[in-house]
């Protein structure tokens, strides 16, 4: 990819600002079977103690420790007993906040992503939705806490094309039972991989 690794100070911002920054960025994972890179087109912001839908709303625990910084690390959690979701940690060190990676377009390593996501009928579905995204990129519990800004990391976060503000849309988050009307989901207008909106659902605390 042509992008560069983000600098930590670029990500140490309010999660709402981080969410906008991540649109168009590229997350890249490498392993023995190859490299898959995907351009982020949909994300959700979670603001820690100010957000009832956040895993860190009630304070620091062993599970959410990564969310408290420093920025630029990956927070991975298990949901519904079957899926993994990945988040980029933001905010200042010691302040909890993160952005859920909801959907992406695979831009390299497509054949490998297809092999991992055999159920996908079209390439736009390879990383459409947070669980599909982690599957296509082979992200799992071993990656919790990974430094996305370290060139030697298995998973890295790279800058991408800057998205014009007029192309960014916002709306309610998907599938959360708390603070469901907060317009803290961000997506690139017209991107085919953006997931369909479903209001509410089982309690799935965010990030």
N, C-alpha and C positions, 0 to 999 in steps of 0.2 A: 504494500500500500504506500501511497505517497505522503500520508500524514505523518505527524510526529507524535511522540508520547506527550500527553498533557503534563503540565507542571502542577505540582501539588497545590500551590497557591491559587491556581486557576479553579480548582475544584472545591476549595475551602470557602464556600459561599453558601448563602441561604439555599435550601433545596429547591425552592421555586425558581431561582436563577439558574441553579445547576441543571434542572430539568430542561430548560430552554437551550442551555449550552450543549447538552448531550445530543440533542437532535442533529442528525447528520454525522455524528462522530462514529467511529468504527471500533468495534470490539473484536479482538482477534484471539483465537485459541490455537495452540499447537500441541501435538502429541505424536506418538509413534506412527500413527496412520496418516498424518498430514496436518495442514493448517486450514482452518475455516475463518473467514472474515465476514462480518455482517455490519451493515450501516443501520444505525438506530433511527427508527421512524416514529416510535411511540414510547412514552415514558410516563411515570407517575411520581409525584413528589410526596414525601412524608416528612413532617417537621418535628419529630421527637415529642418532647413534653408538651408542645402546643397542639398536638394532633391526636385525638382519641383513637384514630385508626392505626397508629404507629406501634410497632413492637416495643419501642422504648418509652411509651407514654407514661408508664408507671415506674420508670427508673431503670437503672443498670442491672443486668442479670448476666449469668454465664452465657445464656443464649444470644443476647443482643450486644455483647461486649464490643464487637467489631464496629457497631454503629456509632460509637463514641469517638471514633477517629484513631489515627489521623485520616484526613480525606484521601481519596484515591485507592482505598481498599475495597475488596469485593465482600459483600454480605450475602451469604447463601442460606436459604432456609427451606424446610420441607413443609408442604401444605397438602391437606386432604389425605394424608397417608400415602401419596402416590407421586407427587410432583416436586421439583425443585424450582425455586425462583431466585433470580440474581439481582442485586442492587449495587449501585455505586455509592459509596459513603461520601458525604459532603459535610459542609459546615466546618466551623473552627474546631480544632482539637479539643476534646472534652465536652463538646456539644453534640448531642445525637441528631442525626438527620441523614437521609438517604433517598435515592431515586431508584424506583423499580424499573427494570428494563422490560417493557411490555412487548415490543415487536421490532423486528429488524428485517432488512433485505440482505440476503446472502450475496456478497459481491465477489468472493473468491472461495475456492474449495467447494464449489456447488455439488460436485459428484459425491464427495465425502458426506456433505450434509444430507444429500438424498439417501445415501446408504443408512444414515442414522435415523432418518425420518421417512421410512418406507410408506407410511400412511398418507403422506402429503400427496395430494392429487396434482398440485401446481407448485411451481417454485415459490410463488408468493406466500404459500402456506408453510414453508420450511421453518420459519422463525416467527410466525404470526401468533402471538400470545406468549406469555412469560414462560410457560412450561415447555412449549415447542422451541423457544429460543435457547433455553438451557440444553435441551436435547440436541439440537443442531450443532451447538458449540461444545458439547460434551462437558458441561459444567455441572459439578455435583458437590457433595459435602466436603470432599478433600480440598476444594477451592475456597472454602470460607476463610476470609482473612487475607487472601492473596493480594499482593501489592500490584495493582494494575499499571503502575508507573515505572516499574523496574524492568529494564530491557531483558533481563534474564527470566522473568516470570513466564509461566505457561500461558497465562491470559493477560492481555495488554489492552489498554485503551488509547486510541489514537485520534487525533484531530481529523476532521473531515471537511467537507464543503460547508461554508457558513450558510445557514438558512435564513432568508429574508424574513423579518418579523411578520410581514403580511401573509406569509405562507404557513405560519404556526397557528394552530387552533387549540383551544382549551375547552374542557368540559368536565363533568363529574367523573370520579374514579370508578373503576369497574369491579363489581362483585364484593365490595366492602359493606359491612353492616353498620359501621360507625362512621360518622362524618361523611356520609355517602354523597352529599351534595356539594362538598368542597370542589371547586373547579380546578383541581390540581393534576388532571391528566392533560398531557400535551402531545400533539401529534403533527406530522407534516401533512398539510392538505394534499389530497390526491394520491398519497402513497398507498400502493395496493396491499401492502402487508399490515396496515393498521387493523387492529382487531375490532370485531363488532361490539357495540355497546350493549351491556346487560346490566340493568339496575339492580343494586342490592345483591342478596345471596347469603350463603352461610357466612358466619363470622370469619373473615380472613384478615386479621389485623395486617396492616400494611407494613411499612418499613420505618 
